[in-house]
Amino acid sequence: QQQVKQSPQSLIVQKGGIPIINCAYENTAFDYFPWYQQFPGKGPALLIAIRPDVSEKKEGRFTISFNKSAKQFSLHIMDSQPGDSATYFCAASWGSSNTGKLIFGQGTTLQVKP
Amino acid sequence: GAGVSQSPSNKVTEKGKDVELRCDPISGHTALYWYRQRLGQGLEFLIYFQGNSAPDKSGLPSDRFSAERTGESVSTLTIQRTQQEDSAVYLCASSLVGGNSGNTIYFGEGSWLTVV
């Protein structure tokens, strides 16, 4: 129940394309859903995050879509660039009774071809 | 420091040896986490420290794994009698406070452990 399932495992798009990465969860106690971006040899870095009280959040070229009833959320990267090539992780966390620790998906390796 | 600092960045050890991995969190961050990342996989939670509270050890995979933190400073993750399946990147992270969702968690670059 504490799992977060992420797909696809890998994704290749052309420059300017819109890659979409999907995540699904079961635990309805989750109330915070961040996306992390990780470049080779580096630690993950927070990209964008959403709470379940909104259905969409945009930051620059990155958008999270959230479907509370379906218990799914997704990351869209508009006008993707070769510099966006990285591994993306969705994650989830839950409220004050928890430590704030994140439960991560398995990751999606994105390649944006020039 | 400016970010979460981890050492060593790379460690090769022989099966059966003990290893210690060090983490220096962002100054002023009271919450500290350890995660493990196996090749091509997601991050597995290992342990969490918050100030002087009892740590959350629920993610430690066996009694060969232990961690300490002195106050709100440096933490050490120790793996005793290392096994080949312990080969992974060990990531340390910190946040300003813990105990709630929504606090941004900042990761270090990890310690790459290879057990041969």
Interface residues (C-beta under 8 A of the other chain):
Chain A: Q6 F30 D31 Y32 P34 Y36 G41 K42 G43 P44 A45 L46 A49 R51 F89 S93 W94 G95 S96 N98 T99 G100 K101 L102 I103 F104 G105 Q106 G107
Chain B: V4 A31 Y33 Y35 G40 Q41 G42 L43 E44 F45 Y48 Q50 D56 G59 L91 A93 S95 V97 G98 G99 N100 S101 G102 N103 T104 I105 Y106 F107 G108 E109 G110
